[in-house]
């Protein structure tokens, strides 16, 4: 994470003041106006400088990694021409590589998603650092990264979600916040909410765990089950976060609601206020699902992550924890089917999800019924990367009262994965 402890290290300037040799820490513009696929880099290409001059209102530069602002008059035309001539003089290969790097191939979808996630995590880290020091936080700083995520998930959220699964050490809280924001925005988009609501959902996801800055790092980063006293302190973080955010001017009240209530449950057994049912807003119900899903599917050094299929299958069995209708919508928004789900394939066969596949969206399905012929088939494990899933189906619709017995028969050869060793659900 970027160290923000030195207040003199970072300088915000106008985009037209950008100069070669500066290290760009942040570009303050919308995704649509951003001419680059990354937002932190050493500015060493005149063409990049010119693009910033033309389209980026403001930038923040890192004075520890690059040059500062030159407060001298612009060179005379003759001097500029001389400088241009010098640029053409052959030089040592290493210098040329630094000054004029070779063009790279267009970034892949994964590279773009990683750059967006890294930029978002840095921004969250800064805001959380301000909260830790007791300073007022500048929430508008989140707007550009929320916009970047919104544009990314408009093309499909799978890659953005995938790059946030690996979380190490003190990065966990920040990357987890980015992941929850991504999941909430994807769900909001699936539900058909407005663009403004989608972005508020993203802001809420980014800030939902800001109260953890008041919890001892030894507790937040503990690899294992929390003691009773540690759990009690951890459970204060929604209250502490709410106290931080309620002093932020013009903050959407739904963000405050999510920060305080993302650990509430539909049956009233959550915390800190034991709200239940209709007392829980739509955004709170969304955050409860997204928060837990990311926690159990995250790769940590001390636990095995649940696969997306396993996580969704288990979450559907937790009676009273989630809004069941919203959980079904969440599953649909991911395009991932739980273990044991009945699905229809492109080949018009029905089957049950039994194993992970090449991606979470392409699991192994055990087919057993051909719809056009209305005939049973010998069970066969099929890779849905080559025979895609069309949609989920209801077993009782197709097979009536005999569905439970048929389900057990088809699933009999499936070995359920061992659950990961992790601390209580809902403590993070």
NORDA-V397052 format. One record per residue. N is the residue number from 0. RES is the residue in one letter. PHI is phi as a letter, one per 20 degrees, with the letter a starting at -180 (* if undefined). OMEGA is omega in radians with two decimals (NA if undefined). BURIAL is b if it has 16 or more other C-alpha atoms within 10 Angstrom, else e. Layout:
N RES PHI OMEGA BURIAL
N RES PHI OMEGA BURIAL
This chain:
0 X * 3.12 e
1 X f 3.12 e
2 X e -3.13 e
3 X d -3.05 e
4 X f -3.14 e
5 X e -3.07 e
6 X f -3.12 e
7 X e -3.06 e
8 X f -3.02 e
9 X d -3.10 b
10 X c 3.08 e
11 X e -3.12 e
12 X c 3.07 e
13 X f -3.13 e
14 X g -3.11 b
15 X f 3.12 b
16 X e -3.12 e
17 X f 3.14 b
18 X c 3.07 b
19 X f -3.13 b
20 X n 3.06 b
21 X f 3.02 b
22 X d -3.12 b
23 X f 3.11 b
24 X e 3.13 b
25 X b 3.03 b
26 X d -3.06 b
27 X e 3.13 b
28 X a 3.11 b
29 X f 3.10 b
30 X g -3.08 b
31 X f -3.13 e
32 X e -3.08 e
33 X f -3.10 b
34 X e -3.05 b
35 X c 3.09 e
36 X e 3.06 e
37 X c -3.07 b
38 X d 3.10 b
39 X c -3.08 b
40 X a 3.05 e
41 X e -3.10 b
42 X e -3.11 b
43 X c 3.13 b
44 X d -3.13 e
45 X g 3.14 e
46 X f 3.07 e
47 X f 3.11 b
48 X g -3.11 b
49 X f 3.11 e
50 X f 3.10 b
51 X f 3.09 b
52 X g -3.00 b
53 X e -2.93 e
54 X c -3.09 e
55 X d -3.07 b
56 X f -3.09 b
57 X b 3.05 b
58 X c 2.97 b
59 X d -3.14 b
60 X d 3.13 b
61 X d -3.06 b
62 X f 3.11 b
63 X e -3.07 e
64 X d -3.11 b
65 X b -3.08 e
66 X f 3.10 b
67 X e -3.09 b
68 X e 3.10 e
69 X e -3.08 e
70 X d 3.13 e
71 X d 3.13 e
72 X f 3.13 e
73 X f -3.13 e
74 X f 3.09 e
75 X f -3.13 e
76 X g -3.13 e
77 X f 3.14 e
78 X f 3.12 e
79 X f 3.14 e
80 X f 3.11 e
81 X f 3.12 e
82 X f 3.13 e
83 X f 3.12 e
84 X f -3.14 e
85 X f -3.13 e
86 X g -3.08 e
87 X e -3.13 e
88 X f 3.13 e
89 X g -3.12 e
90 X c 3.08 e
91 X g -3.06 e
92 X g -3.10 e
93 X f 3.13 e
94 X f 3.12 e
95 X g -3.12 e
96 X f 3.13 e
97 X f -3.07 e
98 X f -3.04 b
99 X c -3.05 e
100 X f 3.11 e
101 X f 3.10 e
102 X f 3.09 e
103 X e 3.07 e
104 X f 3.08 e
105 X g -3.11 e
106 X f 3.08 e
107 X f 3.11 e
108 X f 3.13 e
109 X f 3.11 e
110 X f 3.10 b
111 X f -3.14 b
112 X f 3.13 b
113 X f 3.13 b
114 X f 3.13 b
115 X f -3.13 b
116 X f 3.13 b
117 X f 3.13 b
118 X f 3.13 b
119 X f -3.14 b
120 X f 3.09 b
121 X f -3.14 b
122 X f 3.10 b
123 X f 3.12 b
124 X g -3.14 b
125 X f -3.12 b
126 X f 3.13 b
127 X f 3.09 b
128 X f 3.07 b
129 X f 3.12 b
130 X f -3.14 b
131 X f -3.11 b
132 X e 3.12 e
133 X n 3.13 e
134 X e 3.02 e
135 X f -3.07 e
136 X e -3.10 b
137 X e -3.06 e
138 X g 3.13 b
139 X g 3.10 e
140 X f 3.13 e
141 X f -3.02 b
142 X g -3.13 b
143 X f -3.10 b
144 X f 3.05 b
145 X f 3.10 b
146 X f 3.11 b
147 X f 3.13 b
148 X f 3.13 b
149 X g 3.13 b
150 X f -3.13 e
151 X f -3.08 b
152 X f 3.05 b
153 X f 3.10 e
154 X e -3.09 e
155 X p -3.00 e
156 X e -3.01 b
157 X g -3.09 b
158 X f 3.11 b
159 X f 3.14 b
160 X f -3.10 b
161 X f -3.06 b
162 X f 3.11 b
163 X e -3.10 b
164 X f -3.12 b
165 X e -3.10 b
166 X c -3.09 b
167 X c 2.96 e
168 X l -3.05 e
169 X f 3.04 e
170 X f -2.93 e
171 X g -3.05 b
172 X g -3.08 b
173 X f 3.14 b
174 X f 3.07 b
175 X g 3.13 b
176 X f 3.10 b
177 X f -3.13 b
178 X f 3.14 b
179 X f 3.07 b
180 X f 3.14 b
181 X f 3.14 b
182 X f -3.13 b
183 X f 3.13 b
184 X f 3.08 b
185 X f 3.12 b
186 X f 3.12 b
187 X f 3.10 b
188 X f 3.13 b
189 X f -3.12 e
190 X f 3.12 e
191 X n 3.11 e
192 X f -3.11 e
193 X f 3.12 e
194 X f 3.12 e
195 X f 3.13 e
196 X f 3.11 b
197 X f -3.13 b
198 X f 3.04 b
199 X f 3.08 b
200 X g 3.10 b
201 X f 3.10 b
202 X g -3.14 b
203 X f 3.10 b
204 X f 3.14 b
205 X f -2.98 b
206 X d -2.98 b
207 X f -3.08 b
208 X d -3.08 b
209 X f 3.11 b
210 X f 3.12 b
211 X f 3.10 b
212 X f 3.10 b
213 X e 3.11 b
214 X e 3.14 b
215 X g -3.11 e
216 X f 3.11 e
217 X f 3.10 e
218 X e -3.11 b
219 X g -3.05 b
220 X e -3.08 e
221 X f 3.14 e
222 X e 3.14 b
223 X q -3.08 e
224 X f 3.12 e
225 X e 3.03 b
226 X f -3.14 e
227 X g -3.12 e
228 X f 3.11 e
229 X f 3.12 b
230 X f 3.12 b
231 X f 3.11 e
232 X f 3.13 b
233 X g -3.08 b
234 X f 3.04 b
235 X e -2.98 b
236 X f 3.07 b
237 X f 3.13 b
238 X f -3.14 b
239 X f 3.11 b
240 X f 3.11 b
241 X g 3.13 b
242 X f 3.09 e
243 X f -3.00 b
244 X f -3.08 b
245 X f 3.09 e
246 X e 3.13 e
247 X e -3.07 e
248 X f 3.04 e
249 X m 3.11 e
250 X f 3.12 e
251 X g -3.08 e
252 X g 3.12 e
253 X f 3.08 b
254 X f 3.06 b
255 X f -3.12 b
256 X f 3.13 b
257 X f -3.13 b
258 X g -3.07 b
259 X e -2.90 b
260 X d -3.07 b
261 X f 3.07 b
262 X d 3.04 b
263 X f -3.14 b
264 X c -3.09 b
265 X f -3.11 b
266 X e 3.08 e
267 X n -3.10 b
268 X e 3.13 e
269 X e -3.12 b
270 X b 0.22 b
271 X e -2.99 b
272 X d 3.11 e
273 X l 3.07 e
274 X f 3.12 b
275 X b 3.02 b
276 X l -3.06 e
277 X f 3.08 e
278 X f -3.11 e
279 X e -3.13 b
280 X f 3.12 e
281 X g -3.10 e
282 X f 3.09 b
283 X f 3.12 b
284 X f 3.09 b
285 X f -3.08 b
286 X f 3.12 b
287 X f 3.13 b
288 X f -3.06 b
289 X f -3.13 b
290 X f -3.12 b
291 X f -3.12 b
292 X g -3.14 b
293 X f -3.13 b
294 X f -3.05 b
295 X f 3.12 b
296 X e -3.12 b
297 X f 3.09 b
298 X e 3.10 b
299 X c -3.10 b
300 X f -3.03 e
301 X d 3.12 e
302 X b 3.01 b
303 X e 3.10 b
304 X f 2.94 b
305 X f 3.02 b
306 X f 3.09 b
307 X g 3.14 b
308 X f -3.13 b
309 X f -3.13 b
310 X f -3.11 b
311 X f 3.11 b
312 X f -3.12 b
313 X f -3.12 e
314 X f 3.12 b
315 X f -3.14 b
316 X e -3.09 e
317 X e -3.08 e
318 X f 3.08 e
319 X n -3.07 e
320 X e -3.02 b
321 X d 2.93 b
322 X f -3.00 b
323 X f 3.11 b
324 X f -3.13 e
325 X f 3.08 b
326 X f 3.08 b
327 X f 3.10 e
328 X f 3.11 b
329 X f 3.12 b
330 X g 3.12 b
331 X f -3.12 e
332 X f 3.11 b
333 X f -3.03 b
334 X m -3.11 b
335 X c -3.14 b
336 X e 3.11 b
337 X f 2.96 b
338 X g 3.09 b
339 X n -3.13 b
340 X f 3.05 b
341 X e -3.09 b
342 X c 3.02 b
343 X d 3.13 b
344 X e 3.13 b
345 X g -3.14 e
346 X f -3.12 e
347 X m 2.97 b
348 X d 3.00 b
349 X e 3.12 b
350 X b 3.13 b
351 X d 3.09 b
352 X f -3.06 b
353 X c -3.10 b
354 X b 2.99 b
355 X f 3.08 b
356 X d -3.12 b
357 X f 3.08 e
358 X c 3.10 e
359 X g -3.14 b
360 X e -3.11 b
361 X c -3.11 b
362 X f 2.99 b
363 X e -3.09 b
364 X d 3.09 b
365 X e -3.11 b
366 X e -3.10 b
367 X b -3.07 b
368 X b 3.12 b
369 X d -3.00 b
370 X f -3.09 e
371 X g -3.12 e
372 X e -3.08 e
373 X l -3.07 e
374 X c 3.03 e
375 X f 3.12 e
376 X c 2.99 e
377 X f -3.12 e
378 X g -3.14 e
379 X b 3.09 e
380 X e -2.99 b
381 X d 3.06 b
382 X e -3.09 b
383 X f 2.98 b
384 X f 3.13 e
385 X d 3.06 e
386 X c -2.93 b
387 X f 3.03 b
388 X f 3.07 b
389 X e -3.12 e
390 X a 3.02 e
391 X f 3.14 b
392 X c 3.10 e
393 X d -3.13 e
394 X f -3.11 b
395 X f 3.09 e
396 X f -3.07 e
397 X e -2.96 e
398 X c 3.05 e
399 X l -3.03 e
400 X f -3.12 e
401 X e -3.09 e
402 X f -3.12 e
403 X g 3.14 e
404 X f 3.13 e
405 X f 3.11 e
406 X g -3.13 b
407 X g -3.13 e
408 X f -3.11 e
409 X f -3.08 b
410 X e -3.01 b
411 X g -3.09 e
412 X e -3.11 e
413 X e 3.08 e
414 X e -3.13 e
415 X f -3.14 e
416 X f 3.05 e
417 X f 3.11 e
418 X f 3.11 e
419 X f 3.07 e
420 X e -3.14 e
421 X b -3.05 b
422 X f -2.95 e
423 X g 3.08 e
424 X f 3.09 e
425 X n 3.13 b
426 X e 3.11 b
427 X d NA b
